[in-house]
Amino acid sequence: MKNKTVEKLMRFLITLLGAGIGAALAALILPLFSRWYPIESPYTPIALYAALCLVGAAVSFAFSSAIIGRTMKLIAAIERRWDAMPTQQIVLTSIGMIMGLVVAALITQLILSAGASLITISFSALTYVVLGYVGLRIGFHRYRGGKTPRMRRHLRRAAEAGILDDADLLMTEEGEDEEEGEAIPAARPSRKYLDTSVIIDGRVLDIVKTGFLEGDIVVPQFVLAELRHIADSGDSLRRARGRRGLDVLAKLQKELQTPIIVDQTDYPDLEEVDVKLLRLC
């Protein structure tokens, strides 16, 4: 019901937009038409506006289904891409886009000060699109594993002083130190550990397909054992969920260029799989 309501609303707005475009065309055509053919009847402009509005609305309504379908697919693709992005990267991307739009607003004020015309309005719209996209791309690529250059320098110095034990904190993306001009080693992607519920859910497969997930995929042997136990369950629902999880692992094996790592570490003193996974990580 909700999707139908949204679709009807979008269809109405697209039709209304088409009518508006028809009215705009009438406003452009009418002065040109009156130069060669004097308009004597006061009903002629009204008829022209009405005719072009109806034509624009009819054409927009006819293509509204295709426009809505493509728009919904684009929104779904953007949503999947953003779901796979870290929160810090989303924030930086949004800030970059906003800054690009602010710069575009300042530039368009200068452009429109020369007078509003079809050329200046079109150029202003193009400026918004281009600078908004440029800002978005700059913000997107500005993210570096959630660490700013200053944070990475402090982490590297702390690790060199022996304060930090995790050598991974020393590794950042390949680049140059902004203050010292030193080359910083490339970051080594961290391992991604999967638990039973994530595997059965299956959405990790879609995330892997996007290419955003870096590092080795690790499945602890106790998680794999639990998954096989569920797949052999006497309960048909549990058995179906377990087999779905095994199918997801098989598909992951095909999608990944490197094989899935099975970690043989176990903790006999612990019973809960989730507790074991927390200790392992």
Residue frames as qw, qx, qy, qz and C-alpha x, y, z in Angstrom:
[[0.000, 0.885, 0.465, 0.000, 0.00, 0.00, 0.00],
 [0.312, -0.800, 0.095, 0.503, 2.78, 2.38, 0.92],
 [0.403, -0.172, 0.589, 0.679, 4.70, 1.71, -2.31],
 [0.228, 0.597, 0.679, 0.362, 1.53, 2.24, -4.37],
 [0.114, -0.931, -0.281, 0.202, 0.91, 5.57, -2.64],
 [0.360, -0.623, 0.328, 0.612, 4.48, 6.72, -3.29],
 [0.386, 0.128, 0.700, 0.587, 4.23, 5.60, -6.92],
 [0.130, 0.789, 0.575, 0.174, 0.98, 7.53, -7.42],
 [0.223, -0.896, -0.054, 0.380, 2.50, 10.62, -5.82],
 [0.395, -0.394, 0.509, 0.655, 5.60, 10.41, -8.04],
 [0.326, 0.412, 0.716, 0.460, 3.41, 9.88, -11.13],
 [0.010, 0.912, 0.408, -0.049, 1.39, 12.98, -10.20],
 [0.302, -0.791, 0.170, 0.504, 4.52, 15.08, -9.67],
 [0.417, -0.105, 0.641, 0.636, 6.04, 13.93, -12.98],
 [0.222, 0.649, 0.657, 0.313, 2.79, 14.77, -14.78],
 [0.133, -0.941, -0.211, 0.230, 2.72, 18.17, -13.08],
 [0.403, -0.543, 0.387, 0.626, 6.32, 18.76, -14.13],
 [0.378, 0.241, 0.697, 0.560, 5.40, 17.93, -17.73],
 [0.077, 0.860, 0.494, 0.105, 2.56, 20.43, -17.60],
 [0.293, -0.852, 0.049, 0.431, 4.97, 23.03, -16.23],
 [0.432, -0.227, 0.563, 0.667, 7.41, 22.36, -19.08],
 [0.271, 0.564, 0.671, 0.398, 4.54, 22.80, -21.53],
 [0.088, -0.945, -0.286, 0.129, 3.64, 26.13, -19.95],
 [0.396, -0.647, 0.295, 0.580, 7.29, 27.23, -20.16],
 [0.404, 0.119, 0.665, 0.617, 7.37, 26.33, -23.86],
 [0.130, 0.799, 0.556, 0.187, 4.19, 28.33, -24.39],
 [0.242, -0.899, -0.051, 0.362, 5.80, 31.33, -22.69],
 [0.400, -0.399, 0.504, 0.653, 8.75, 31.06, -25.10],
 [0.326, 0.321, 0.739, 0.495, 6.70, 30.45, -28.23],
 [0.090, 0.830, 0.534, -0.131, 4.04, 33.11, -27.67],
 [0.086, -0.812, 0.114, 0.565, 6.31, 36.21, -28.07],
 [0.247, -0.241, 0.712, 0.612, 7.92, 34.72, -31.19],
 [0.230, 0.479, 0.820, 0.213, 4.53, 33.83, -32.64],
 [0.059, 0.864, 0.394, -0.309, 3.14, 37.32, -32.00],
 [0.213, -0.555, 0.337, 0.730, 5.97, 38.95, -33.98],
 [0.048, -0.046, 0.757, 0.650, 4.85, 37.43, -37.27],
 [0.268, -0.474, -0.733, -0.407, 1.16, 36.89, -36.58],
 [0.181, -0.291, 0.307, -0.888, -0.54, 39.56, -34.49],
 [0.172, -0.314, -0.914, 0.191, -2.77, 38.04, -31.84],
 [0.264, -0.349, -0.195, -0.878, -6.19, 39.63, -31.97],
 [0.721, -0.457, -0.396, -0.338, -8.23, 37.27, -29.83],
 [0.288, -0.650, 0.540, -0.450, -7.54, 37.25, -26.06],
 [0.919, -0.165, 0.263, -0.241, -8.34, 33.54, -26.03],
 [0.771, 0.522, -0.355, 0.084, -5.41, 32.57, -28.29],
 [0.124, 0.571, -0.697, 0.416, -2.73, 32.74, -25.53],
 [0.646, -0.253, 0.521, -0.496, -5.02, 30.83, -23.18],
 [0.943, 0.253, 0.010, -0.217, -5.60, 28.14, -25.80],
 [0.584, 0.587, -0.522, 0.205, -1.86, 27.86, -26.51],
 [0.177, -0.495, 0.694, -0.492, -1.01, 27.53, -22.83],
 [0.797, -0.077, 0.392, -0.452, -3.75, 24.97, -22.28],
 [0.892, 0.393, -0.185, -0.124, -2.75, 22.90, -25.32],
 [0.464, 0.558, -0.616, 0.307, 0.96, 22.76, -24.47],
 [0.383, -0.410, 0.634, -0.532, 0.23, 22.04, -20.80],
 [0.899, 0.055, 0.234, -0.365, -2.00, 19.13, -21.81],
 [0.800, 0.486, -0.349, 0.050, 0.59, 17.80, -24.27],
 [0.163, 0.580, -0.673, 0.429, 3.38, 18.07, -21.69],
 [0.591, -0.280, 0.550, -0.519, 1.26, 16.39, -19.02],
 [0.940, 0.205, 0.038, -0.272, 0.23, 13.57, -21.39],
 [0.662, 0.534, -0.493, 0.181, 3.80, 12.87, -22.52],
 [0.067, -0.513, 0.687, -0.510, 5.10, 12.93, -18.94],
 [0.762, -0.142, 0.403, -0.487, 2.32, 10.63, -17.77],
 [0.912, 0.335, -0.186, -0.149, 3.07, 8.19, -20.60],
 [0.611, 0.455, -0.543, 0.353, 6.74, 7.95, -19.62],
 [0.421, -0.668, 0.352, -0.503, 6.18, 8.18, -15.86],
 [0.968, -0.214, 0.087, -0.093, 6.29, 4.40, -15.28],
 [0.823, 0.338, -0.171, 0.422, 9.70, 4.08, -16.96],
 [0.112, 0.702, -0.310, 0.631, 11.01, 7.15, -15.11],
 [0.667, -0.568, 0.251, -0.411, 9.78, 5.84, -11.75],
 [0.996, -0.035, -0.020, 0.077, 11.26, 2.38, -12.39],
 [0.658, 0.455, -0.243, 0.549, 14.69, 3.75, -13.26],
 [0.155, -0.712, 0.283, -0.623, 14.57, 6.17, -10.34],
 [0.832, -0.456, 0.162, -0.270, 13.73, 3.42, -7.85],
 [0.943, 0.131, -0.098, 0.289, 16.55, 1.23, -9.21],
 [0.378, 0.614, -0.275, 0.636, 18.98, 4.13, -8.87],
 [0.452, -0.664, 0.258, -0.537, 17.85, 4.79, -5.29],
 [0.964, -0.251, 0.059, -0.065, 18.21, 1.09, -4.42],
 [0.803, 0.336, -0.188, 0.456, 21.74, 1.00, -5.90],
 [0.078, 0.676, -0.303, 0.668, 22.73, 4.12, -3.94],
 [0.704, -0.554, 0.172, -0.410, 21.24, 2.66, -0.76],
 [0.985, -0.057, -0.058, 0.155, 23.20, -0.60, -1.16],
 [0.590, 0.491, -0.242, 0.594, 26.41, 1.34, -1.77],
 [0.166, -0.667, 0.285, -0.668, 25.91, 3.58, 1.26],
 [0.872, -0.426, 0.026, -0.240, 24.97, 0.66, 3.50],
 [0.928, 0.057, -0.126, 0.347, 28.40, -0.83, 2.79],
 [0.336, 0.631, -0.230, 0.660, 30.22, 2.41, 3.65],
 [0.450, -0.283, -0.576, 0.621, 31.55, 3.22, 7.15],
 [0.109, -0.880, -0.437, 0.148, 29.76, 6.02, 9.00],
 [0.330, -0.646, 0.147, 0.673, 32.84, 8.28, 8.89],
 [0.283, 0.017, 0.631, 0.722, 33.02, 7.94, 5.11],
 [0.044, 0.702, 0.671, 0.234, 29.32, 8.79, 4.75],
 [0.232, -0.863, -0.224, 0.388, 29.82, 11.92, 6.89],
 [0.329, -0.466, 0.370, 0.733, 32.88, 13.05, 4.92],
 [0.235, 0.290, 0.727, 0.576, 31.12, 12.37, 1.61],
 [0.039, -0.825, -0.563, -0.036, 28.09, 14.40, 2.72],
 [0.285, -0.788, -0.013, 0.545, 30.26, 17.27, 3.93],
 [0.349, -0.188, 0.546, 0.738, 32.17, 17.28, 0.64],
 [0.147, 0.529, 0.710, 0.441, 28.94, 17.43, -1.38],
 [0.152, -0.885, -0.398, 0.185, 27.54, 20.24, 0.79],
 [0.334, -0.627, 0.198, 0.676, 30.74, 22.27, 0.39],
 [0.296, 0.095, 0.663, 0.681, 30.59, 21.75, -3.37],
 [0.026, 0.725, 0.645, 0.240, 26.99, 23.00, -3.44],
 [0.261, -0.840, -0.184, 0.438, 27.91, 26.04, -1.33],
 [0.320, -0.371, 0.422, 0.763, 30.69, 26.97, -3.78],
 [0.184, 0.372, 0.738, 0.532, 28.26, 26.42, -6.66],
 [0.078, -0.844, -0.523, 0.095, 25.74, 28.76, -4.98],
 [0.269, -0.724, 0.076, 0.630, 28.37, 31.51, -4.72],
 [0.275, -0.121, 0.617, 0.727, 29.38, 31.10, -8.36],
 [0.111, 0.554, 0.751, 0.342, 25.80, 31.07, -9.64],
 [0.112, -0.846, -0.335, 0.400, 25.09, 34.33, -7.79],
 [0.197, -0.535, 0.355, 0.741, 27.82, 35.95, -9.90],
 [0.188, 0.147, 0.795, 0.557, 26.46, 34.34, -13.06],
 [0.014, 0.698, 0.710, 0.088, 22.85, 35.38, -12.45],
 [0.165, -0.705, -0.151, 0.673, 23.92, 38.94, -11.61],
 [0.126, -0.180, 0.542, 0.811, 24.48, 39.34, -15.36],
 [0.568, 0.155, -0.113, -0.800, 20.76, 38.74, -15.88],
 [0.604, 0.046, 0.771, -0.198, 18.47, 35.72, -15.89],
 [0.576, 0.449, -0.401, -0.553, 18.25, 33.99, -19.24],
 [0.983, 0.060, -0.050, -0.165, 18.00, 30.46, -20.56],
 [0.675, 0.471, -0.451, 0.345, 21.80, 30.31, -20.95],
 [0.035, -0.539, 0.565, -0.624, 22.65, 31.62, -17.46],
 [0.773, -0.270, 0.285, -0.499, 20.04, 29.41, -15.78],
 [0.964, 0.193, -0.183, -0.019, 21.28, 26.33, -17.66],
 [0.493, 0.518, -0.517, 0.471, 24.89, 27.15, -16.80],
 [0.353, -0.506, 0.476, -0.626, 23.93, 27.64, -13.13],
 [0.931, -0.122, 0.119, -0.323, 22.20, 24.25, -13.02],
 [0.855, 0.351, -0.321, 0.207, 25.26, 22.63, -14.62],
 [0.142, 0.608, -0.532, 0.572, 27.51, 24.34, -12.04],
 [0.664, -0.396, 0.373, -0.513, 25.48, 22.87, -9.18],
 [0.990, 0.077, -0.026, -0.115, 25.65, 19.37, -10.66],
 [0.702, 0.485, -0.384, 0.354, 29.38, 19.46, -11.44],
 [0.033, 0.569, -0.537, 0.622, 30.58, 21.06, -8.19],
 [0.773, -0.335, 0.261, -0.472, 28.22, 18.95, -6.08],
 [0.983, 0.136, -0.119, 0.024, 29.63, 15.81, -7.69],
 [0.504, 0.554, -0.452, 0.485, 33.23, 17.03, -7.34],
 [0.312, -0.556, 0.470, -0.611, 32.68, 17.75, -3.64],
 [0.927, -0.168, 0.123, -0.312, 31.09, 14.35, -3.16],
 [0.892, 0.303, -0.262, 0.208, 34.07, 12.59, -4.79],
 [0.227, 0.606, -0.498, 0.578, 36.59, 14.58, -2.75],
 [0.568, -0.454, 0.403, -0.556, 34.79, 13.72, 0.48],
 [0.984, 0.021, -0.034, -0.172, 34.51, 10.07, -0.57],
 [0.805, 0.347, -0.317, 0.362, 38.25, 9.71, -1.24],
 [0.060, -0.718, 0.405, -0.563, 39.22, 11.81, 1.78],
 [0.838, -0.424, 0.201, -0.280, 38.27, 8.93, 4.07],
 [0.480, 0.489, -0.716, 0.133, 41.26, 6.78, 5.01],
 [0.574, -0.119, -0.785, 0.200, 40.19, 3.98, 7.27],
 [0.474, -0.787, -0.387, -0.086, 38.53, 6.42, 9.68],
 [0.611, -0.528, -0.055, 0.587, 41.84, 8.10, 10.61],
 [0.245, 0.968, -0.041, -0.021, 42.95, 11.61, 9.70],
 [0.663, 0.520, -0.355, 0.405, 46.63, 12.17, 8.77],
 [0.142, -0.652, 0.475, -0.574, 47.30, 13.68, 12.24],
 [0.850, -0.307, 0.265, -0.335, 45.70, 10.66, 13.96],
 [0.954, 0.244, -0.130, 0.119, 47.80, 8.27, 11.86],
 [0.378, 0.636, -0.451, 0.499, 51.01, 10.11, 12.79],
 [0.435, -0.555, 0.465, -0.536, 50.21, 9.94, 16.51],
 [0.965, -0.092, 0.141, -0.202, 49.36, 6.23, 16.27],
 [0.816, 0.434, -0.276, 0.262, 52.58, 5.51, 14.40],
 [0.138, 0.639, -0.506, 0.562, 54.72, 7.37, 16.96],
 [0.675, -0.432, 0.365, -0.474, 52.92, 5.70, 19.87],
 [0.996, 0.073, -0.002, -0.041, 53.56, 2.27, 18.37],
 [0.617, 0.550, -0.383, 0.412, 57.22, 3.11, 17.77],
 [0.149, -0.605, 0.499, -0.603, 57.51, 4.14, 21.43],
 [0.277, 0.009, -0.943, 0.182, 56.11, 0.77, 22.51],
 [0.379, 0.027, 0.426, -0.821, 52.84, 2.17, 23.85],
 [0.810, 0.238, 0.004, -0.536, 50.78, 0.22, 21.32],
 [0.530, -0.247, 0.805, 0.101, 51.17, -3.50, 20.72],
 [0.695, 0.512, 0.501, -0.055, 49.02, -3.82, 17.61],
 [0.387, -0.247, 0.467, 0.756, 51.27, -3.40, 14.60],
 [0.263, 0.583, 0.671, 0.375, 48.24, -2.83, 12.38],
 [0.088, -0.920, -0.277, 0.264, 47.85, 0.63, 13.91],
 [0.353, -0.543, 0.353, 0.675, 51.13, 1.59, 12.27],
 [0.320, 0.149, 0.732, 0.583, 49.87, 0.78, 8.79],
 [0.326, 0.650, 0.267, -0.632, 47.97, 3.40, 6.80],
 [0.715, 0.636, 0.283, 0.063, 47.21, 3.95, 3.17],
 [0.669, 0.056, 0.181, 0.719, 50.15, 4.79, 0.94],
 [0.089, 0.946, 0.193, 0.245, 50.88, 8.52, 1.01],
 [0.465, 0.360, -0.325, 0.741, 53.16, 11.16, 2.46],
 [0.387, -0.574, -0.509, 0.512, 53.29, 12.58, 5.96],
 [0.150, 0.902, 0.285, 0.288, 51.94, 16.12, 5.75],
 [0.319, -0.935, 0.147, 0.046, 54.37, 17.60, 8.31],
 [0.559, -0.562, 0.535, 0.293, 57.52, 15.51, 7.90],
 [0.516, 0.619, -0.430, -0.407, 57.23, 14.49, 4.24],
 [0.236, -0.309, 0.921, 0.000, 57.81, 10.82, 5.14],
 [0.558, 0.023, -0.652, -0.513, 56.28, 8.03, 3.10],
 [0.588, -0.206, 0.559, -0.547, 53.71, 6.06, 5.11],
 [0.075, -0.079, 0.973, 0.202, 53.41, 2.32, 4.46],
 [0.497, -0.160, -0.505, -0.687, 50.24, 1.02, 2.82],
 [0.598, -0.255, 0.450, -0.613, 47.48, -0.19, 5.12],
 [0.164, 0.047, -0.979, -0.110, 46.96, -3.90, 5.61],
 [0.596, -0.309, -0.265, -0.693, 43.21, -4.61, 5.56],
 [0.366, -0.278, 0.739, -0.492, 41.99, -6.19, 8.78],
 [0.114, -0.107, -0.974, -0.161, 40.37, -9.61, 8.89],
 [0.560, -0.160, -0.046, -0.811, 36.59, -9.90, 8.87],
 [0.050, -0.012, 0.971, -0.233, 35.20, -12.58, 11.20],
 [0.533, -0.188, -0.424, -0.708, 31.75, -13.98, 10.41],
 [0.342, -0.084, 0.788, -0.504, 29.37, -15.40, 12.98],
 [0.222, 0.259, 0.935, 0.095, 26.54, -17.87, 12.41],
 [0.262, 0.725, 0.510, -0.382, 23.71, -15.34, 12.19],
 [0.128, 0.706, -0.296, -0.630, 25.57, -13.17, 9.66],
 [0.076, -0.194, 0.882, 0.423, 26.24, -16.17, 7.43],
 [0.210, 0.443, 0.870, -0.047, 22.64, -17.39, 7.58],
 [0.198, 0.744, 0.242, -0.591, 21.32, -13.87, 6.93],
 [0.687, 0.365, 0.497, 0.385, 23.22, -13.84, 3.63],
 [0.212, 0.970, 0.113, -0.022, 23.50, -10.09, 3.14],
 [0.453, -0.663, 0.430, 0.412, 27.26, -10.30, 3.58],
 [0.630, 0.214, 0.610, 0.430, 27.30, -11.81, 0.08],
 [0.291, 0.877, 0.318, 0.214, 25.83, -8.59, -1.38],
 [0.269, -0.927, 0.182, 0.187, 28.38, -6.52, 0.54],
 [0.628, -0.304, 0.558, 0.449, 31.23, -8.62, -0.85],
 [0.553, 0.524, 0.536, 0.365, 29.90, -8.12, -4.38],
 [0.081, 0.990, 0.111, -0.020, 30.10, -4.33, -3.99],
 [0.709, 0.407, -0.208, 0.537, 33.88, -4.60, -3.52],
 [0.189, -0.826, 0.189, -0.496, 33.93, -2.42, -0.38],
 [0.840, -0.512, 0.160, -0.075, 34.84, -5.25, 1.97],
 [0.438, 0.681, -0.562, 0.169, 38.64, -5.50, 2.24],
 [0.283, -0.497, 0.752, -0.328, 40.76, -8.04, 4.05],
 [0.250, 0.054, -0.961, -0.103, 40.47, -11.79, 4.58],
 [0.721, -0.304, -0.119, -0.611, 37.13, -13.40, 5.39],
 [0.129, 0.260, -0.900, 0.326, 37.57, -15.65, 8.44],
 [0.775, -0.318, -0.250, -0.485, 35.09, -18.27, 9.65],
 [0.273, -0.480, 0.758, -0.348, 36.05, -19.78, 13.04],
 [0.323, 0.045, -0.930, -0.169, 35.78, -23.56, 13.15],
 [0.064, 0.281, 0.814, -0.504, 33.32, -23.41, 16.07],
 [0.429, 0.421, 0.063, -0.797, 31.02, -21.20, 13.96],
 [0.459, 0.277, -0.696, -0.478, 31.30, -23.65, 11.08],
 [0.145, -0.062, -0.971, 0.179, 30.53, -26.54, 13.46],
 [0.268, 0.367, 0.560, -0.693, 27.43, -24.75, 14.76],
 [0.471, 0.407, -0.266, -0.736, 26.31, -24.07, 11.20],
 [0.392, 0.148, -0.871, -0.256, 26.65, -27.74, 10.27],
 [0.017, 0.182, 0.879, -0.441, 24.81, -28.73, 13.45],
 [0.408, 0.412, 0.259, -0.773, 21.91, -26.46, 12.47],
 [0.479, 0.357, -0.546, -0.587, 21.92, -27.89, 8.93],
 [0.359, 0.026, -0.932, -0.036, 21.58, -31.42, 10.38],
 [0.305, -0.022, 0.559, -0.771, 18.78, -30.42, 12.78],
 [0.123, 0.337, 0.933, 0.037, 15.57, -32.41, 12.96],
 [0.204, 0.723, 0.374, -0.544, 13.58, -29.18, 12.82],
 [0.592, 0.527, 0.463, 0.397, 12.84, -28.40, 9.17],
 [0.084, 0.987, 0.076, 0.112, 13.05, -24.62, 9.68],
 [0.452, -0.767, 0.401, 0.217, 16.41, -24.79, 11.47],
 [0.731, 0.003, 0.565, 0.381, 17.67, -27.26, 8.87],
 [0.475, 0.759, 0.331, 0.297, 16.68, -24.90, 6.04],
 [0.112, -0.984, 0.138, -0.005, 18.46, -21.98, 7.75],
 [0.628, -0.524, 0.499, 0.285, 21.59, -24.05, 8.27],
 [0.689, 0.268, 0.537, 0.406, 21.70, -25.17, 4.65],
 [0.266, 0.934, 0.165, 0.172, 21.14, -21.61, 3.53],
 [0.340, -0.874, 0.315, 0.149, 24.19, -20.60, 5.57],
 [0.685, -0.205, 0.590, 0.376, 26.30, -23.32, 3.95],
 [0.557, 0.632, 0.436, 0.318, 25.11, -22.17, 0.52],
 [0.010, 0.999, -0.034, 0.015, 26.11, -18.60, 1.38],
 [0.523, -0.638, 0.487, 0.288, 29.61, -19.80, 2.33],
 [0.692, 0.175, 0.588, 0.379, 29.87, -21.70, -0.95],
 [0.372, 0.848, 0.284, 0.247, 28.86, -18.59, -2.92],
 [0.247, -0.937, 0.214, 0.124, 31.31, -16.46, -0.93],
 [0.686, -0.311, 0.537, 0.379, 34.06, -18.90, -1.85],
 [0.585, 0.481, 0.499, 0.422, 33.25, -18.28, -5.53],
 [0.111, 0.970, 0.169, 0.137, 32.97, -14.50, -5.21],
 [0.397, -0.850, 0.290, 0.191, 36.22, -13.94, -3.30],
 [0.588, 0.673, -0.448, 0.034, 39.55, -14.01, -5.11],
 [0.120, 0.416, -0.824, 0.365, 41.19, -15.44, -1.99],
 [0.546, -0.284, -0.780, -0.114, 39.77, -18.48, -0.18],
 [0.557, -0.700, -0.010, -0.447, 37.83, -18.19, 3.07],
 [0.253, 0.404, -0.763, 0.437, 40.10, -18.80, 6.06],
 [0.778, -0.463, -0.367, -0.215, 38.87, -21.32, 8.63],
 [0.045, -0.636, 0.572, -0.516, 40.37, -20.43, 12.02],
 [0.705, -0.106, -0.701, 0.020, 40.98, -23.60, 14.05],
 [0.040, 0.260, -0.579, 0.772, 41.20, -21.74, 17.37],
 [0.586, -0.490, -0.564, -0.315, 38.80, -23.06, 20.00],
 [0.139, -0.429, 0.527, -0.720, 38.06, -22.37, 23.65],
 [0.487, -0.212, -0.845, -0.062, 36.87, -25.56, 25.39],
 [0.172, -0.253, -0.648, 0.698, 36.21, -23.64, 28.62],
 [0.316, 0.259, 0.075, -0.910, 33.53, -21.58, 26.88],
 [0.407, 0.336, 0.849, -0.035, 30.19, -22.91, 25.67],
 [0.379, 0.810, 0.300, -0.332, 28.55, -19.97, 23.90],
 [0.680, 0.368, 0.331, 0.541, 29.71, -19.48, 20.31],
 [0.113, 0.922, 0.114, 0.353, 29.26, -15.70, 20.55],
 [0.529, -0.817, 0.219, 0.074, 31.47, -15.54, 23.64],
 [0.801, -0.102, 0.384, 0.448, 34.14, -17.61, 21.86],
 [0.499, 0.653, 0.287, 0.493, 33.99, -15.24, 18.90],
 [0.163, -0.971, 0.024, -0.174, 34.42, -12.21, 21.15],
 [0.669, -0.609, 0.343, 0.251, 37.50, -13.73, 22.75],
 [0.755, 0.195, 0.408, 0.474, 38.94, -14.69, 19.36],
 [0.331, 0.801, 0.210, 0.453, 38.51, -11.19, 17.97]]
